[in-house]
Amino acid sequence: MNKWKNNRKVFLTAIAFGTMLNPLNSSMISLALHQIQHEFGLSFTTVSWLISTFYLASAVTQPVSGRIGDHVMSRRTLFLFGLALVAVSAICAPFAPTFAVLIVIRLLQAIGSSAIYPSGVGLIRDHVKERQASALAVLSIFASAMTALGPTLGGFLMTIGSWPAIFLVNLPFILISFFLGLSLFPKEKKKKLRIGEMVRKLDLPGMLLFTACIVSLLSFLLSFADGIQYVQGILCLLSAGAFVWWEHKVDEPFIQIRMFRKEKRLSLVYGQFIILNIFFYCLFFGLPSYFQDELGWRVEMTGLFMLCMSGMSIIVSPLTGKWVDRGDERHPVLASAVLMLAGASAMTFFFIPAPLWGKGVVLSLLGVSYGIGNVALQAAMLKASPQQMIGTSSGLFQTCRYLGSILSSAVLGMLFGEEIAGSHFEQLGWTLIMISLIGIGVSLYFSSMVRGRQTIKKAAG
C-alpha cells in the first residue's frame, strides 16, 4: 500500500469512485420506478418523488456540505462520512417496509452522495498540484459515464435482482473508494471549534433560508407541466429576499452574496453551467421519449443510441483537461457554446429526416460540446473560487446542475405537455438555438473578462 501513497491515478480513482455515486443513482432508478410503483400500490406521480426528492436534497446538500468541509470537518472525514451514509442507504433500502421509509432512505442516499463531490474537489485542490484540470476531467468522465450508463445498468440489474439491486450495486464502489481513501487521503488538522463558533461559521439561519428558497423554487418549476403554483413562487421570492438580507447582515455568511459582484468570473461560470445543463437535460429527457413514442424504438435501442452523445462526451473530456492545462479555460468554454449552437441547428433542420447514421453524427457533435463544457467550466470554477471557500463553491456548482435539470423539465412541460412528437420536435430545436445563443453571449463576456485579467497581470508583472 505504501507505494500507492503518491500514486496520482490511484488517488483520483478513490475520489472518482465516490463522486460518481450521485450521478449514477440519479439516473439508474428511472427504469425501476414502474416496479416500485406496483409493489407499493402507488400512482406514477407519487413514485416519481423518488427522483424529485433526490434532486431537491442534492441541490441543497452540495453547498451545505461544502461549507462544512471548509470550516468544520476535514474534507477527508466528510468524504468518508458521505460514503458511509450511501452504504447505509444501500443496505437498508431492500428492507424498506413502506414507501415513506424508502423515501427517507433515498434522502440519505442523496445527502451522502452530495457530501462526497465538494469534499472530493477540495481534496484535488489541496493535494493535486499539477494538471488540476486533467484531474477534474477524471471526475467529469466518471460522472458523464455513470449518467449515461445509469439507465442501461439499472435495466440489467432489474432483470437479475429486482429493484433492490439498484441500491446494492453501490456497495462495491463504496468499499473501493472508502478503503483507498482511508489509506491515501492525507490527514488534515482537526478544526477545533466551540459550539457557538461552529454555529457562527456555518451560518445556520442562512442555510435554512437557502434551503427554503431552493425547495420552493424547484417545487415552483416542477409545477409548470401541470399548472403553475403561484404560492410556491411567492414563497420562493420571500425566502430569497430574506436570504439576501440575512447574508448581507452577518459577518460570516453561508454564501457571500457580495462575492458574486466581486467575483464576476465565478458568477458567469455558474450562469453558463446552468445554461449548459438546461440545454443538455432537454435532450437527455426529450430524446428518449421521441425515440420510443414517435419512432417506436425499444428501450435497448434507445439506450445504445444515446451513447453516441454520452460516449463522445467521455472521449473528449480528458482531451479538454489537457487543453485547459496548456492554456486557459476561456477558449474551451467558448468552443462548447459554439458547438451547442451548431448541434441545435443540426437538430432543428436535419435531425428528423436524417438517416440513422446522420442522427448519430448530430448526437456525437452534441456530445463533444457537452464534454468540453463540463470539464472547462469545472476548471473555470476552481480558478475563480476564493481558496477559503472552495468547498462551498463546488457545492453551488453542482446545485447549478440540478437547477438546470429541473428548468429543462419545466421547458419540456411547457412546450410539449406529456409527449414529444415529431411535429413538436422542431419547436424543441428552435428553443435549443435560443438557449445556445444566450450561452454564446455569456461565454464571450466571460472570455473578455479572463483576457482582461490576464492583460492586467502582464502589465503588473
Salt bridges, closest charged atoms under 4 A:
ASP70 OD1 - ARG75 NH2 2.59
ASP126 OD2 - ARG75 NH1 2.70
GLU252 OE2 - ARG200 NH1 2.27
GLU252 OE1 - LYS201 NZ 3.27
GLU300 OE1 - ARG298 NE 3.60
ASP328 OD2 - ARG330 NE 3.14
ASP328 OD1 - HIS331 ND1 3.93
GLU329 OE1 - LYS383 NZ 3.25
